[in-house]
Amino acid sequence: MNAEPSPSAPGLLIGRSALLDDVCSELDSRPAVVVVTGEAGAGRSRFVHELLRRTTSPDAVTLVARCQEADTPRPFAPLVDALNRFRSGPLPADLPPVTGALHALLPDLADRLPPAPPPLGDSRAEHHRVLRALHAYTAALGEAVLVVEDLQWADASTCALLRTVIADPPAGLGLVLTARSPTAPHTDAEGSDGLPFPLRAPAHVTVVERHLVPLPATETGELAAGLLGAQAVPDEFADRLHRWTGGLPYVIEEVLRAWRGSVEFPTGAAGEPPLPASVRRVVVERLRGLPPAARQVAAAAAVLGEPAPVELLRSVAGLDEPATRGALAAALREGVLHASPHDAGYAFPYDLARRAAYEAVAEPERPVLHLRAARALARHTSPFPLAGMAEHYRRAGRPAEAARCLEAAADRAAGDGDAGMAAAQYLGALRNGPSSVARDRVALKLARVALNARPGPQVPAALRQVLDQRSLGPGPSGEIRLLLGLLLRNQSGSGLEALEEIARAVPDLLVVSTGQAARALAITAIPSLKGWPVGEHRRLLAEAERLLPGVEEADLRSAVLANRATALALMGDPSAWEAVADLPDTLTGEAAARVYANLAGAANSLGHPERARAFQARAWQEVRTNHAPYLEAFVETTDVVAVFTSGRWQGLLGRAEQAEAQYQDVPDFHAEALLVCGLLRLHTKGQTDVARRLLERAVETTALDTGVVLTAAAAAVARIHLAAGRPSQAVQAVEEALRHVRRTGAWVWATTLVPPAVEALIRDGRPGEAHRLVTELAAGIADRDAPAARAALLTCRALLTATDGPQSGHAPSDALYASAADAWTRLERPYEAAYVKEARGLHLLASGVPGGRTVLQEAIAAYQDIDAVWDVLRCQRELREHGQTTVRRPGALGYGDHLSPRERAVARLASLGLSNREIASELVLSHRTVEHHVARALRKLGVSSRTEIGPNLGP
């Protein structure tokens, strides 16, 4: 059977262009013999089709013969079929008399052939005369190309004729032969792979031999993109497609039929493609052609799944070594198995071939082979491939052995510091239905590693199922419940439910371990905006501190001290830094990474940048020596938030978007990444609609929120409304976040929220509420170590001066604004410092006091320093509204042929399909101004239409 697709499919020349150019030039040097080999699906027919298209004219004589696999082949069958198809064409003039011997082979051409010669009475002589007749007929064709495909199935007569033609080729003949061969054949050897005869031509004959190898992963991706009509496919998809198909173009096309026209590419574990019927058919037919022993070895390879050495194949196939080696040679010769290039083993050339072979194994035989495989792996491999053995035991119907292997594999992974792998394997062990004793033991191990593994919702469900069995003693039950609560708190988005789960663990833990109970209490003492009031968390912390003297275990004492330091820092308690100093030197690894990431986030939020950097550096140091996916995500998102806070926005959006894509399974980390993406889209791109969608998703996603997401998102949305002149909507935007702050009493986390809330209340004509809010902030942070909150309080008091009525001078408000700006600058918060300058400039302009324009231009310069394009545009609009004109700052503000921030903002919205009127509304500009900006952007980018802006706009 020919396993080639039709030659009309797209992506023809991917990976073959240079090879085709080379062969084309050689085929023109007649007489010529071209041999093209490759395994089934490598694209031989396509290659030959394109070769003929390039080298022959429409009126040229071209004969294409295809050999067929048959039990009793007819002599010269492919050539006869090709000549019969050619009967409508002109026959060569002056055919030699010997061609009359073709009457019996070519009855449709009998009236156009010379007379049939008399019988010779000797079958061998008759056969030889027919062979000479075909050779003479071929020579009479003159300038011609004869193609014979799938030569591996050629009958003996066809082979004899081709040997004759090659030994004495007509001067104008181009002979093209194709054959299936898994490797480049030795064409000078009798009976070599692929070619059934040696290729021996006279010296004057041009001989070209080319072997089509499978495509590498990159070219697999290029072919996939062409077949799907896409510009490109993701690298991960290309790699997986290459693994599925081995880079064979035919198999690639068959797999992609289901996805043609789609731009969604399965890249997850669940993205395995269905097995195409055509691929299954090709593989099964090749298996049927193998001797019985070779089929046994192929079945063993299909069951093992990975490249396997001879002794492993022998054990699973149930053969002795000589029989195994002979069978393996047959499987290799037919291309059913390949030698692995990476290790001394043998396997199927691609995943889908293995799947087809596995499905061909009879159902009752599979458990037997899997049991042999599990036992053989234990005998012949070191270290034991425990996960693989577990899968074989599972498929053999031995769940207890499977669970035991998975537990051992997980123990090994946990010992190597791979928490993600360990959690997955412990979970697998639980799913295999172990005994109650083993189940309880595995559940505790799973709970212990899951905190650092980002395991997904399956782990909490499995732990709850074990707890519901009520077979655990108080110690294991309490610890699992504690760890389950932590898992829910940190990773599953179940805030209050998590705290309640941990609280339920305390009574059980007190029965067996004061240290475990103290640890649970210290964990529940860590505050959050969606948690309990801060006073309750302080009470729980006091309970944990009361138990601390009775904690003898060093690791539990360290855990309590770490959580105590975290809780105090997040509360803004002045004693937090003494608690940090009390942390033991033995605190290392995952525990250290966790506490220092927590402390870095708290210090950044409170306004201690130097401390935040030191804590963050220590967290990175610990994470880089421990493979804990959850902690890596924790430290990375903490760092992304800190970088945003410090105004180092260059290149941060890409990093935040990567974090958003990677950490979607951990709600609070995902929410923080969404938050930074939204804030950057707002401030650096001016994309208010996009920003609001991202900020809303962040608020919906966050689970507990230790003072980062809810407040910052609400503040940003309020600023959008304020910029658009909607102060009442700005007030509404902050109400929910303020409700959380008031309910919990966590005013130290209101740093970003209260200033825009106060501005919104003032502009909405509600100065009394603004004053009361500032009073609440002052009271809430009175005894707290929260420099950022104090800077926010100074900012709010400066804003309140706008409500004080006429003043004899502006010194009091100037002093407050200056103090606030200086405070933000000392805290390395350039955005907030610029905001204070903007507010002061607007206050001066509104009061008619000189200097307002200068101050507002200072704010513009400060915003430009951090690439806050949206804020620059807002300030420039505010200047125009007060009858002022903007003046470019020397150097940095001269954009020349580059887009200005405003032009870039307009161009980006235009590239998204917004009309000029929609852009004007979005950026609060006039319609005519937008027209001018679009025109300048088109000129500077060198494009003629809005649809061309996007690809040329850059980041």
BABAMI-833177 format. One record per residue (C-alpha): x, z, y. Coordinates in steps of 0.1 Angstrom, whole numbers, padded with zeros to 4 digits, always signed. Layout:
BEGIN
XZY ...
//
This chain:
BEGIN
+0000+0000+0000 +0013-0008+0035 +0012+0023+0056 +0017+0006+0089 -0009+0004+0117 -0019-0028+0134 +0008-0041+0157 -0016-0041+0187 -0014-0004+0193 +0001+0009+0226 +0035+0025+0229 +0051-0003+0208 +0086-0001+0222 +0090+0036+0225 +0125+0043+0212 +0130+0007+0199 +0137-0014+0230 +0175-0016+0227 +0172-0022+0190 +0147-0050+0195 +0168-0067+0222 +0198-0067+0198 +0179-0082+0169 +0162-0108+0190 +0195-0122+0201 +0208-0123+0165 +0178-0140+0151 +0183-0170+0174 +0217-0177+0157 +0204-0197+0127 +0205-0195+0098 +0199-0158+0101 +0187-0130+0078 +0173-0099+0094 +0166-0068+0072 +0144-0040+0088 +0140-0008+0068 +0124+0025+0075 +0101+0050+0058 +0063+0045+0057 +0049+0048+0092 +0082+0041+0110 +0068+0010+0127 +0083-0019+0107 +0053-0042+0111 +0050-0035+0148 +0087-0041+0152 +0085-0075+0134 +0054-0085+0153 +0072-0080+0186 +0103-0097+0172 +0082-0128+0164 +0064-0127+0197 +0097-0127+0216 +0116-0152+0195 +0090-0179+0184 +0069-0203+0204 +0031-0206+0196 +0037-0240+0179 +0067-0229+0159 +0064-0227+0121 +0060-0190+0111 +0051-0178+0077 +0043-0141+0071 +0042-0129+0035 +0033-0093+0025 +0042-0079-0009 +0015-0058-0025 +0018-0029-0050 +0003-0041-0082 +0005-0032-0119 +0008-0069-0130 +0021-0088-0100 +0016-0126-0099 +0049-0146-0097 +0057-0156-0061 +0024-0140-0050 +0032-0131-0014 +0048-0165-0007 +0019-0184-0022 -0005-0165-0001 +0015-0172+0030 +0017-0210+0023 -0020-0211+0015 -0027-0195+0049 -0005-0222+0064 -0025-0251+0049 -0043-0260+0081 -0009-0266+0098 +0011-0298+0096 +0030-0302+0063 +0067-0312+0065 +0072-0349+0064 +0091-0365+0034 +0088-0336+0011 +0112-0339-0018 +0097-0349-0051 +0106-0316-0067 +0080-0299-0044 +0053-0316-0066 +0060-0287-0090 +0039-0265-0066 +0006-0282-0075 -0003-0252-0098 +0007-0226-0073 -0008-0243-0042 -0040-0261-0055 -0054-0262-0019 -0025-0283-0009 -0024-0305-0040 -0036-0336-0021 -0008-0333+0004 +0021-0327-0021 +0042-0353-0039 +0029-0361-0074 +0033-0333-0100 +0063-0339-0123 +0057-0340-0161 +0059-0307-0180 +0093-0296-0192 +0080-0277-0223 +0103-0247-0215 +0088-0218-0195 +0122-0208-0182 +0129-0243-0170 +0095-0246-0155 +0100-0214-0136 +0134-0225-0123 +0119-0259-0112 +0092-0240-0092 +0119-0218-0076 +0138-0250-0066 +0105-0265-0053 +0098-0235-0031 +0134-0235-0018 +0131-0272-0010 +0097-0267+0007 +0112-0240+0029 +0141-0262+0038 +0117-0290+0047 +0101-0267+0073 +0130-0272+0097 +0132-0247+0124 +0111-0219+0110 +0108-0181+0105 +0098-0167+0071 +0088-0130+0071 +0085-0111+0039 +0072-0075+0043 +0073-0045+0020 +0100-0059-0002 +0101-0028-0023 +0069-0041-0040 +0082-0077-0045 +0078-0093-0079 +0108-0105-0098 +0100-0142-0090 +0098-0135-0053 +0131-0116-0054 +0148-0145-0073 +0136-0170-0047 +0148-0148-0018 +0182-0144-0034 +0184-0182-0037 +0174-0187-0001 +0199-0161+0011 +0227-0177-0010 +0219-0211+0004 +0198-0208+0035 +0183-0239+0053 +0201-0245+0086 +0170-0238+0108 +0156-0208+0089 +0153-0173+0102 +0145-0150+0073 +0130-0115+0082 +0127-0090+0054 +0112-0055+0056 +0113-0027+0031 +0103+0009+0029 +0133+0032+0026 +0136+0068+0037 +0173+0063+0045 +0194+0033+0055 +0198+0014+0022 +0231+0001+0007 +0221-0036+0008 +0251-0048-0011 +0242-0027-0042 +0219-0039-0070 +0187-0019-0071 +0194+0001-0040 +0168+0021-0022 +0143-0002-0005 +0158-0036-0014 +0154-0048-0050 +0185-0071-0049 +0219-0071-0031 +0221-0089+0002 +0249-0114-0002 +0250-0143+0022 +0276-0170+0030 +0300-0162+0058 +0283-0187+0082 +0249-0169+0079 +0240-0143+0106 +0230-0111+0088 +0214-0082+0107 +0205-0049+0091 +0186-0023+0110 +0170+0010+0099 +0141+0024+0120 +0146+0061+0122 +0117+0085+0132 +0113+0092+0169 +0128+0124+0184 +0106+0149+0201 +0110+0135+0236 +0100+0099+0225 +0072+0114+0204 +0058+0128+0236 +0062+0095+0254 +0043+0077+0226 +0016+0103+0227 +0012+0100+0264 +0008+0062+0260 -0017+0065+0232 -0038+0091+0252 -0036+0073+0284 -0019+0102+0301 +0011+0102+0325 +0029+0128+0303 +0021+0155+0277 +0035+0191+0278 +0069+0195+0261 +0054+0222+0238 +0028+0198+0226 +0054+0170+0221 +0075+0194+0200 +0046+0205+0179 +0034+0169+0175 +0069+0160+0163 +0068+0188+0138 +0034+0177+0125 +0043+0140+0122 +0081+0138+0118 +0082+0114+0147 +0066+0086+0126 +0047+0063+0150 +0019+0055+0125 +0013+0092+0118 +0014+0101+0155 -0013+0075+0162 -0035+0087+0134 -0032+0124+0145 -0040+0115+0181 -0072+0095+0174 -0092+0126+0178 -0076+0134+0212 -0076+0099+0227 -0089+0100+0263 -0085+0137+0265 -0060+0155+0288 -0063+0188+0269 -0035+0194+0245 -0036+0221+0218 -0005+0242+0221 -0016+0275+0207 -0014+0288+0171 -0050+0276+0165 -0042+0240+0176 -0033+0226+0142 -0047+0191+0139 -0071+0180+0111 -0053+0160+0083 -0061+0123+0089 -0076+0107+0058 -0052+0078+0061 -0022+0101+0060 -0036+0119+0030 -0042+0086+0012 -0006+0074+0018 +0009+0107+0006 -0013+0110-0025 -0006+0074-0035 +0031+0081-0033 +0028+0113-0053 +0009+0094-0080 +0038+0070-0083 +0062+0099-0092 +0070+0110-0128 +0052+0142-0139 +0082+0164-0134 +0088+0150-0099 +0051+0158-0090 +0057+0194-0102 +0087+0197-0079 +0067+0182-0050 +0039+0207-0057 +0065+0235-0056 +0078+0223-0023 +0043+0221-0009 +0036+0256-0019 +0069+0270-0005 +0064+0253+0028 +0099+0257+0040 +0131+0239+0030 +0140+0252-0005 +0172+0250-0026 +0172+0236-0061 +0170+0270-0078 +0140+0280-0058 +0122+0247-0065 +0131+0251-0102 +0116+0286-0104 +0083+0276-0088 +0080+0243-0106 +0087+0260-0140 +0114+0235-0150 +0149+0238-0163 +0177+0229-0139 +0185+0193-0153 +0148+0184-0152 +0145+0198-0117 +0175+0178-0104 +0162+0146-0120 +0127+0152-0106 +0141+0160-0072 +0162+0127-0072 +0130+0108-0079 +0111+0125-0051 +0140+0118-0027 +0142+0082-0038 +0105+0077-0030 +0108+0095+0003 +0083+0122-0008 +0109+0149-0001 +0139+0149+0023 +0171+0168+0024 +0168+0193+0053 +0194+0185+0080 +0197+0222+0089 +0202+0239+0056 +0209+0232+0020 +0173+0227+0010 +0146+0201+0004 +0112+0198+0020 +0085+0173+0030 +0096+0151+0060 +0068+0164+0082 +0041+0191+0082 +0011+0169+0076 +0027+0154+0045 +0032+0189+0031 -0004+0197+0038 -0016+0165+0020 +0006+0174-0010 -0007+0210-0010 -0043+0198-0010 -0034+0175-0039 -0024+0206-0060 -0054+0216-0082 -0072+0247-0069 -0066+0268-0102 -0029+0260-0101 -0023+0271-0065 -0024+0309-0072 +0000+0305-0101 +0025+0286-0080 +0021+0311-0051 +0028+0341-0074 +0059+0323-0088 +0070+0316-0052 +0067+0352-0041 +0087+0364-0071 +0112+0336-0068 +0118+0344-0031 +0126+0380-0041 +0151+0368-0067 +0168+0340-0048 +0169+0350-0011 +0185+0377+0009 +0174+0393+0031 +0139+0391+0016 +0116+0368+0036 +0090+0395+0035 +0064+0378+0057 +0066+0347+0036 +0064+0367+0004 +0033+0385+0017 +0016+0352+0024 +0023+0340-0011 +0010+0372-0026 -0021+0369-0005 -0028+0333-0017 -0021+0345-0052 -0049+0370-0050 -0026+0400-0048 -0036+0418-0015 -0019+0451-0023 +0015+0434-0028 +0008+0413+0004 +0001+0445+0024 +0032+0462+0011 +0054+0432+0020 +0039+0429+0055 +0044+0466+0061 +0080+0463+0051 +0084+0432+0073 +0069+0451+0103 +0092+0480+0097 +0121+0456+0099 +0108+0440+0131 +0102+0474+0147 +0137+0485+0138 +0150+0453+0154 +0131+0461+0186 +0106+0432+0182 +0074+0450+0190 +0053+0419+0191 +0062+0407+0157 +0059+0443+0142 +0024+0447+0157 +0012+0413+0142 +0026+0422+0108 +0011+0457+0107 -0022+0442+0117 -0019+0417+0089 -0012+0445+0065 -0044+0463+0075 -0064+0431+0070 -0051+0428+0034 -0071+0458+0025 -0045+0484+0015 -0053+0517-0002 -0066+0545+0021 -0032+0562+0021 -0014+0530+0030 -0041+0521+0056 -0037+0554+0075 +0000+0551+0074 +0001+0515+0087 -0025+0523+0114 -0003+0549+0129 +0027+0526+0128 +0006+0499+0144 -0006+0522+0172 +0030+0532+0180 +0044+0497+0184 +0013+0481+0200 +0019+0496+0234 +0049+0473+0239 +0036+0442+0222 +0007+0427+0242 -0012+0424+0209 -0047+0413+0221 -0081+0428+0213 -0077+0427+0175 -0055+0458+0175 -0079+0482+0193 -0107+0470+0170 -0085+0476+0139 -0075+0511+0151 -0111+0520+0158 -0121+0509+0123 -0095+0532+0108 -0106+0561+0130 -0142+0555+0119 -0132+0561+0083 -0125+0598+0091 -0098+0600+0065 -0071+0610+0089 -0059+0645+0095 -0060+0659+0131 -0023+0650+0138 -0025+0613+0129 -0061+0610+0142 -0051+0626+0176 -0020+0604+0179 -0038+0572+0170 -0066+0580+0195 -0041+0588+0222 -0022+0555+0216 -0055+0536+0214 -0064+0551+0248 -0031+0540+0262 -0035+0505+0247 -0070+0503+0263 -0057+0516+0296 -0026+0494+0298 -0037+0461+0282 -0074+0457+0275 -0090+0462+0308 -0111+0492+0297 -0101+0517+0324 -0124+0547+0323 -0131+0542+0286 -0094+0545+0280 -0091+0577+0299 -0120+0592+0279 -0104+0581+0246 -0072+0599+0256 -0091+0630+0266 -0109+0630+0232 -0075+0630+0215 -0063+0663+0232 -0083+0688+0209 -0069+0671+0177 -0034+0671+0192 -0035+0707+0202 -0041+0716+0165 -0008+0701+0154 +0015+0695+0184 +0017+0711+0218 +0040+0683+0228 +0015+0655+0219 -0013+0673+0237 +0009+0678+0268 +0018+0641+0266 -0019+0631+0265 -0028+0653+0294 +0001+0639+0315 -0010+0604+0307 -0046+0611+0319 -0030+0626+0351 -0019+0592+0362 -0043+0581+0389 -0060+0548+0396 -0085+0533+0420 -0110+0528+0392 -0103+0561+0376 -0113+0597+0383 -0108+0614+0417 -0072+0623+0425 -0081+0660+0424 -0091+0657+0387 -0058+0640+0379 -0040+0668+0396 -0059+0693+0375 -0049+0674+0343 -0013+0673+0354 -0014+0711+0360 -0026+0715+0324 +0002+0694+0311 +0027+0714+0332 +0013+0746+0317 +0020+0733+0282 +0054+0719+0290 +0075+0751+0283 +0061+0751+0247 +0072+0715+0240 +0102+0716+0218 +0105+0680+0207 +0130+0662+0230 +0112+0628+0229 +0078+0644+0237 +0093+0665+0265 +0108+0634+0280 +0075+0615+0277 +0057+0644+0296 +0083+0645+0323 +0082+0607+0327 +0044+0607+0331 +0046+0637+0354 +0070+0618+0377 +0049+0587+0376 +0017+0606+0384 +0033+0625+0413 +0048+0593+0427 +0016+0574+0426 -0002+0603+0444 +0024+0603+0471 +0033+0639+0463 +0065+0650+0481 +0077+0667+0449 +0077+0633+0431 +0114+0626+0438 +0124+0661+0425 +0104+0652+0393 +0124+0620+0390 +0156+0639+0393 +0144+0661+0365 +0141+0632+0341 +0165+0636+0312 +0196+0615+0308 +0185+0607+0273 +0156+0587+0286 +0165+0551+0276 +0151+0520+0261 +0114+0512+0263 +0104+0547+0276 +0129+0543+0305 +0117+0507+0312 +0082+0519+0314 +0087+0549+0337 +0111+0531+0361 +0088+0501+0364 +0060+0526+0373 +0082+0544+0398 +0093+0510+0413 +0057+0500+0418 +0048+0534+0433 +0078+0534+0456 +0071+0499+0468 +0034+0508+0475 +0043+0541+0493 +0070+0525+0515 +0103+0535+0499 +0120+0501+0496 +0155+0514+0487 +0141+0537+0460 +0119+0508+0447 +0149+0485+0443 +0169+0511+0425 +0140+0519+0401 +0134+0482+0396 +0170+0475+0387 +0170+0503+0361 +0138+0489+0346 +0153+0454+0344 +0184+0468+0328 +0163+0485+0300 +0140+0456+0294 +0169+0432+0289 +0182+0452+0261 +0148+0456+0243 +0125+0428+0233 +0092+0443+0243 +0068+0417+0257 +0045+0441+0274 +0073+0458+0293 +0088+0424+0302 +0055+0415+0317 +0052+0449+0334 +0086+0447+0351 +0082+0410+0361 +0048+0415+0378 +0060+0446+0395 +0089+0426+0408 +0067+0398+0420 +0045+0422+0440 +0076+0438+0455 +0091+0405+0465 +0058+0395+0482 +0057+0428+0500 +0092+0424+0514 +0083+0389+0528 +0107+0370+0506 +0082+0342+0499 +0105+0312+0494 +0099+0300+0458 +0077+0330+0449 +0045+0310+0444 +0060+0292+0413 +0072+0324+0399 +0038+0341+0405 +0019+0311+0389 +0042+0313+0359 +0034+0350+0355 -0003+0343+0359 -0002+0318+0331 +0019+0340+0308 +0002+0374+0312 -0035+0365+0309 -0038+0389+0279 -0029+0420+0300 -0056+0425+0327 -0037+0445+0353 -0005+0423+0351 -0027+0392+0352 -0046+0406+0382 -0014+0413+0401 -0001+0378+0395 -0035+0363+0406 -0033+0385+0437 +0001+0372+0447 -0009+0336+0440 -0039+0341+0462 -0020+0357+0490 +0006+0330+0490 -0020+0302+0489 -0035+0318+0519 -0005+0326+0540 +0019+0298+0532 -0005+0270+0524 -0036+0278+0545 -0058+0271+0514 -0085+0297+0522 -0110+0285+0496 -0084+0284+0468 -0071+0318+0479 -0105+0334+0479 -0112+0322+0444 -0078+0336+0432 -0084+0369+0449 -0119+0372+0435 -0105+0366+0400 -0079+0393+0406 -0105+0418+0416 -0126+0409+0385 -0096+0411+0362 -0079+0443+0372 -0086+0472+0348 -0075+0504+0366 -0054+0493+0395 -0028+0517+0409 -0034+0508+0445 -0024+0472+0446 -0051+0446+0438 -0084+0459+0451 -0071+0469+0485 -0048+0439+0492 -0074+0414+0480 -0101+0429+0502 -0078+0430+0532 -0069+0393+0527 -0106+0382+0525 -0113+0403+0556 -0085+0385+0575 -0100+0351+0565 -0134+0361+0579 -0118+0375+0611 -0099+0343+0616 -0131+0324+0613 -0149+0347+0638 -0170+0365+0612 -0163+0402+0618 -0195+0415+0601 -0186+0396+0569 -0150+0410+0572 -0166+0445+0572 -0186+0437+0541 -0154+0424+0524 -0137+0457+0526 -0166+0480+0518 -0162+0480+0480 -0124+0487+0481 -0131+0515+0507 -0157+0530+0484 -0131+0533+0456 -0106+0548+0481 -0131+0574+0493 -0143+0582+0458 -0109+0588+0444 -0093+0602+0476 -0063+0578+0471 -0057+0571+0508 -0020+0565+0502 -0030+0532+0486 -0051+0521+0516 -0020+0508+0535 -0030+0471+0535 -0068+0478+0537 -0074+0500+0566 -0058+0480+0595 -0080+0449+0590 -0110+0471+0583 -0105+0488+0616 -0100+0455+0634 -0132+0442+0617 -0152+0472+0628 -0140+0470+0664 -0148+0433+0666 -0182+0439+0650 -0190+0464+0678 -0187+0495+0656 -0159+0515+0673 -0173+0548+0662 -0170+0538+0625 -0135+0526+0632 -0125+0559+0647 -0140+0578+0617 -0121+0556+0593 -0088+0562+0610 -0096+0600+0609 -0102+0597+0572 -0069+0579+0567 -0050+0605+0587 -0066+0634+0567 -0060+0616+0534 -0023+0612+0539 -0016+0644+0559 +0005+0661+0532 +0016+0630+0514 +0050+0613+0513 +0037+0578+0521 +0057+0560+0549 +0037+0528+0545 +0004+0547+0549 +0018+0563+0581 +0028+0529+0594 -0007+0517+0587 -0020+0548+0606 +0001+0540+0636 -0012+0504+0634 -0048+0516+0633 -0043+0539+0663 -0028+0511+0682 -0058+0489+0674 -0081+0517+0685 -0067+0516+0720 -0088+0484+0725 -0119+0507+0724 -0106+0532+0750 -0118+0514+0780 -0098+0506+0812 -0065+0523+0815 -0043+0529+0845 -0015+0512+0826 -0007+0498+0792 +0021+0522+0783 +0002+0543+0758 -0010+0513+0737 +0024+0496+0741 +0041+0527+0727 +0018+0528+0697 +0022+0491+0690 +0060+0494+0693 +0061+0524+0671 +0040+0507+0644 +0061+0475+0645 +0093+0495+0643 +0079+0515+0614 +0070+0483+0595 +0104+0468+0602 +0122+0500+0589 +0101+0497+0557 +0111+0460+0553 +0076+0447+0557 +0080+0417+0580 +0044+0405+0576 +0029+0437+0587 +0054+0439+0616 +0044+0404+0627 +0007+0414+0624 +0013+0443+0648 +0030+0420+0673 +0001+0395+0670 -0024+0424+0676 -0005+0436+0706 -0002+0401+0721 -0039+0396+0718 -0046+0430+0733 -0025+0422+0763 -0041+0388+0767 -0076+0403+0765 -0066+0430+0790 -0052+0404+0814 -0018+0423+0813 +0013+0401+0818 +0035+0395+0787 +0007+0388+0762 +0018+0352+0757 +0054+0362+0751 +0045+0388+0726 +0022+0364+0707 +0050+0339+0706 +0073+0366+0691 +0046+0371+0664 +0046+0333+0658 +0084+0333+0653 +0081+0363+0630 +0055+0346+0609 +0076+0314+0608 +0105+0334+0595 +0085+0342+0563 +0068+0308+0561 +0034+0323+0570 +0019+0289+0580 -0017+0300+0581 -0009+0329+0604 +0012+0307+0627 -0017+0283+0631 -0041+0312+0638 -0018+0326+0665 -0014+0292+0681 -0052+0287+0682 -0055+0322+0698 -0031+0312+0725 -0051+0281+0732 -0083+0301+0734 -0067+0322+0760 -0057+0292+0781 -0021+0293+0769 +0001+0265+0755 +0025+0269+0727 +0061+0262+0732 +0084+0253+0704 +0112+0277+0696 +0145+0258+0699 +0160+0246+0666 +0136+0260+0640 +0105+0246+0657 +0118+0211+0661 +0103+0193+0631 +0113+0157+0639 +0103+0135+0609 +0094+0165+0589 +0059+0179+0588 +0051+0209+0610 +0034+0238+0594 +0001+0227+0609 +0005+0191+0598 +0014+0202+0563 -0017+0224+0561 -0039+0196+0573 -0022+0171+0550 -0025+0193+0520 -0063+0197+0525 -0066+0160+0531 -0048+0154+0498 -0074+0176+0481 -0102+0152+0492 -0115+0171+0522 -0129+0151+0551 -0116+0156+0587 -0147+0176+0595 -0143+0199+0565 -0106+0204+0574 -0115+0212+0610 -0140+0239+0597 -0115+0253+0572 -0086+0256+0597 -0108+0263+0628 -0095+0232+0646 -0113+0205+0665 -0122+0173+0647 -0100+0152+0670 -0070+0175+0665 -0074+0170+0627 -0074+0133+0632 -0041+0134+0651 -0025+0156+0625 -0036+0133+0596 -0023+0103+0615 +0011+0120+0621 +0013+0132+0585 +0007+0097+0572 +0034+0083+0594 +0060+0109+0586 +0053+0107+0548 +0055+0069+0550 +0022+0063+0533 -0009+0043+0543 -0038+0062+0528 -0049+0098+0522 -0048+0093+0484 -0011+0088+0486 -0004+0121+0505 -0004+0144+0474 +0025+0128+0454 +0046+0126+0485 +0038+0160+0500 +0061+0181+0479 +0057+0219+0473 
//
